[in-house]
Amino acid sequence: MSKALSVWYGQQPVGRLLLTPGRQMAFCYDGDWLTDGWPISCSLPLTETGDFVPPDMRGHRFFANLLPEGGARERLVRWLGIADDDFLLLERLGADCAGALQILPEGESPDTASETCHPLDTDHLLYTIGSGRGHWPGHDEPPRLSLAGAQDKLAVRARRQESRWHFFLPAPGTASTHILKLPVPDLRHVPLFEAFTTFLARQLDLPAATVEPVLLNKETLSLSERFDRRTEGERIVRLHQEDLCQAQGLSHAEKYSRSPTIFSAITEILREHSIQPARDIQTLGAWQVFNALAGNTDGHLKNLSLLATPGEGWALAPWYDLVCTLAIPHISHRMALPIGGKEDPQNLHRNHWEAFARELGVSPRLVQRLIRSQAERLQENADTWRNAFQDQHGEFPALQEVLNIIKRQTRKALRDWL
């Protein structure tokens, strides 16, 4: 087992992750990176010593936030046959994380030219769904990749040919282009609801990543195009990003914030680090308005990310993980991030949104315009957009409950929120 891991950005060494006796991770920037590089996180500045050593947990938390959570992590640990340990998981899975960084055992360097992929056929995907985690065909070892979140996911290459998707599992070092989300036990409609909720956001001209449903026998999966990847000729280039837990030096356990000033903290980060802070703060406001209208109570800090322009700053990334959770029974229906101190999206009023505007540091009239614009368009077009979605992807009776919730939320918005 390694006692240190190397962190790379392309062919450039960024720093080292060191395992301490208490099995916490220290992060140290490379000397050349300190001289010529840029901060890989808003929480890991170059202006300090360059070393983030426990009890300063910012380095540990940044990298631990790249790992899966919850049931997906538990299944992965059992399958790998290793201890549930952040360092061990990064050692095995860090070659294709969210963003552009690659985490490799010391002595290894990234193969940025690797384009090796293995076809995923229907039988293999069905096995993956049944087993809870896939592996690349012909090998006993899993691909070294990590995707944060509690839902089972596969990072894949995806290619559409004649209206049909073909999937490939990247070998270690090869960048993926899409995220394939698998059905969740007892929550089988989550991929469908994500695809439809995201479709509605895009119909509203909101900056959401592309997501669509994929039918596999009787299963519905969702396929998300990665916004942290870019195609340059024949190559897939990784783009650096971090989520809002990483940006604040928080652990993934703190992604659900009950603080009545959480949006003040986020806007402070945007004002300090964003290339276009005014635009991003307005986009942040539109994101929370859409969450409330669409019944997405799971919009937490790890569902907001920043994309880096190295050496210049950050910008809010496209929206992702948009799901009408109010249509899913037996899960929490409290807002992940409160609105004006209120956690119940079905009992919001004008005073909550005015408090929300104060947190953002914007005029209440701006928030009212965001609400009115989205609510009126959803109310007028929801049925038409549902029909357009089904014309493209097939009939889904389960979407009626999503539609009912959105209609109820828009009525309340136009009546009670303005």
N, C-alpha and C positions, 0 to 999 in steps of 0.2 A: 504494500500500500504506500502511496506517495505521502510525503509530509508537506509537499508544496505543489501548487498548480500554477501554470503560466496562463496569463490573460493576454489575448492577442486581438488586434484590430487590423484585419487583413494580414499583411506580412510584418506588421510593426508590433513589437512587444510593448504592452501597456503596463504590466506590473505582475506581481505575484500574490497568490493566496496562500497563506501559511497557516497550518493547523497548530493551534495552541494546546497545551496539556489539558485544558478544560473542554477540548473539542469545539472551541469557538474559532472563527476564522479572522485572521488579520489580513488587511490588504495594504500593499506597499506599491506605490507607483514606481515604475522604472525610471532611472536617472535621466535617460535621454527623453523619455516622455514628459517628465517634469519640465525639461528645458524647451521642448518643441511641440508638445502635445496640447491637449485641451481636457477640461474636466469631463469624465465619463458620466457624471451625475451632478445634479444641482447640489447634492448632499456631500459630494467628495471633491471639494475644490483643490486646486493646485497651489493655492496661496498659503496653505498651512504647511506642515512638515512633509506631506506626501505619504505619511504612514498613518493608518487607521487601525489601531491595535486595541483589543479589549482592555479595559471596560468600555472604550469607545466602540460601539457596535455598528457604526454606520457602514463599514466595509462588509461585515458579515451580513447585515440585512440587505444590502444592495444585491449581493450575489445569491443569497437564499431566496430572494423574491423571484428569481428566474425558475424556480423549481415548481413542480406540481403540488397541489394541496389536497387535503381531505381524502376521500375515498380513492381518487385516482392515484394519489401518492402511496396509500396503503397497498393497493393492488400491485403497483410497480415495485415496491420494496419486496413484497413476497415473491414476485416473479424473478427479480434479480437475485434474491437470496442474500441480501446484505442488510446491515443494520439501518434503521431509519435515521440517517445522519446526513446533514446538509453537505458536508465536505465529500463524503463517499458518493453521494448522488451526483454532485457536480463533476467529480472525477469520471463517472461513467456516462454522464448525459450532456456534458457541456459543449459538445462540438457544434450544435446548432440550436442556440437559444433564441429567445425573442431579442431582436436587435442585431447588432453587428459584431458583438464580442464573441470570441470563442475561447473556451476554457479547456486546457489540455494538460495532461501530465507533463511534468518537467522533462525536457529533452525532446519532446515532440513539437513540431511546428505545423501550422495549418497548410493544407493543400488547397490553395484558393482556386486551382484550375480543375479540381475534381468535379466531374459531371456524371458520376456513376449512379444510376438509379435501377431499381428492381421493380418490374411490373407487379401491380397488385390486382389480382383477379377477384371475381365476386366471391369465390369460395374462401379465399384468404381474408377478405374483409368480413365475411360472416363469422369466420373463426375468431377474428380480432374482436368483433362485437361480443361474441360469446365468452371469450377469455378475459376481456377487459383491457388487453394491451397487445399490440402487435409486435412482430419481429420481422426482420427482412429475410425473405425466403432463402433457404439454403444455408442459414447460419444459426447457431445456437445463441449467439450474443445479440442483444438489441441494438438498434441504431443509437448512436450517441446524440440524443437530442433532448431538449427539455422545453416544455410548454407550461407556463404557470396557469393555475386554475384547478378547480375541483372536478371538472367534467373530463371524461376520457376523450383524448384528442390524438390525432396523428398529423404530424407535419409531412406533407406530401408534395410531389410535383403533380400538377394536374394539367391535362391537355384535352380540349374539346375537339372532337372529330365527328362531323355529321350529326350534331345535336346530342352526342353522347360523350360523357366524361370518361377519360382514361386516367388511371392513377398509378403513380410510381413512388416507391419509398426510397428516399435518398440514402446512399451509403454514407458512412462517417466522412465529414468534411464537405459534403455536397449540400448546397443551400436548397431549402424547400421553397415553394412558391405559394402554397395554400395550406390552410388548416382544415382538416376533416374532423368534424365533431360527431361523436357516436351517440346513439340513443342512451339515455340515462335510465337505469333500472327504476321502475315506478314513476318515471317522469318522461314518458316516451315522446311527448309532444314538444319538448324543449327545442330540439333542432328546427322543427317546423315553425314554432313561434318566433324563434330568433330570425329565421329567414324572412318571415312576413313582417315582423316589427321593423326590421332593417329596411325592407322594401318600402314601407310607409315613410320612413325617415328620408329615404332618397327621393320619393315622390314629392316630398316637401322641400326638396333642394337643400337638405341638410347634409353636412359632410360625413356621411357614414360609409364605412368600408363595404365592399361588395360581398353579399352573402346570398346563396341560393340553396334551395332544398335539393337533395339528391336521393332518388328512390332506389332502394336496394332490396329486391324481393318485397317483403312486407314491412321493411324498416325505412324510416325517413331519417337521413343524415343531413347535416348542413355543411356547406363548403364555403369557406371564407378566403377571399384573396388577401394575401399578406400585404399590409401597407409598409412593412419594414423590409421589403424586397423591391428591387427595380431591375428590369431587363435592359441590358446594354449589349446590343448585338446578339450573340449566342450565349452570353454570360448572364447569370443571376447575381446581382450585387446586393450585399447586405447593407441595410441602413440602420444607424444606431438610434435606439429609443430607450426610454425608461418610463415606468408607470409612476403614479403619484405617491405610492408608498415609497418607492425607491428615491424619488426626488426629495422627499421629506425625511429620509433616514428612518422610516418606520418599518416594522415587521409586517408580514402579511396578516398577522392576527389583528392588526389595527386598521384594516381596510374598511371596516364598518365603523364610522365615527358618529358618536352621539353628541359631539361638540356643537353647540349652537353657533360657533364661529368658524366652522371648518371651511366654508367658502371664502372667508377672509384670509385664511392661511393659504389657500390655493391661489387666490388672486395676488397675494403678496409674492409668491413664487413667479407668477406670470409677469408681474411688473418688473421683477428683478432680472429674469432670465429670458423672457420671450423676445423674439425679434420684432413681433408686432403685438404688444401687450393689449392695446385697446380692442383689436380684432379678436384676440383669443379670449379675453374676458367676456365679450359679447357672445362668442361661440359657447363658452362655458355656461352662460345663462340659458342659451337656447337648448343646450344638452339637458339641463335639469327640467326645463319646461316640458320638453318632449318626454322625458322619463315619466313625469306626472301625468301627462295626457295619455300616453300609451300604456300606462299601468306597469311600467318597469321599475319595481321597487328594489332591484338588485344592482343599481348603478353605484358601485362602490369605488374606492380610490384606486384599485387595480384595474378598473374599467375605464380609467382616464390615463392617457399616455402623452408623452412629449417626444417629438422627433427632433433629432439633433441636426444642425448644420455645423459641422466641426469647425471650431475656431470662431464662430459667429454667435451662436445661441440656439434657442429652442423654439418650437412651435407646437401647439396642440395637434396631436395626431388625429386622423379620422376616427369617428366613433365606432365602437365594436361591442359585442356581447349585449346587444339590445334585445330584450325578451319581455313580452307582456306577462310578467309573473303573477299579476292579479288573476289571470285565467288558470293558474295552476294551484289546485288545492293542496293543503297540508304542508305549505311552506310559509315562511314569514312574509307578511304583506306590509311590513313597516318599511319606510324609505331607508335605504342604506345610508344616505346622507340627508339629514333633516332640512326642511324648507322653512326658514324663519323659526326654527325650533320645533316644528311640527313634523311628526313621523308618519302620520296617517294620510296617504294621498287621496283618500276618499272624503276627507273632512278638512280640506284646505280652504282658506278665505283670503280676502284681499290683504288683510294685515300681515299674513304670513309671507306673501309675495313682496310686500313693501319692506319687511325685515330682510328678506333675501336680497333685494336690490341694495339695501344698505351694506350688507356683507360684501357684495360685489363692488361696492363703491360706484354704482351707477344710478341714474335717475329711475325712480319707480315707473315713470312713463315708458322708459325703454323696455323694462320687463313686461309691462302691460302690452306694448306693441308685439313683443315676441309671443305672448300668450294668445292675443287676438288673432295674429296671423296664422299660427299653427292650428288653433282650435277651429277657426272658421273654415279653413281648407279641409281639415279632417272631417268636420261635420258634413260639409258639402260633397266630399269625394270618396269617403271611406268605402261605400258599397262599390263604386266604380273601380277603385283601386283593388279591392278584394277580387272582383271579377277579372281584372287584368292579370293579377297574380295567378289565378287559377287557370286562365286561358293559356298561360305560359308554362305552368308546372303541373296542372292536374287539379282535380276536385279534392278539397280537404274540408270535410264537415266540421272538424274541430276549430276551424278559424272563426266560426260564428260567435263563439264565446269571446274571442279576442275583439271581434267587431262590436259586440254588445258593451264590453267594458270601455272601449275607446269612445263610443257614442255617449255613454253615461258620463265619462270624464270630461268630454268636450262640452256637454250641456252644463255641467257644474262650473266649468271654467268660465264660460260666457255669462253665467248667472252669478256666481259667487266669488270668482277670483279677480274680477275687474271692478 
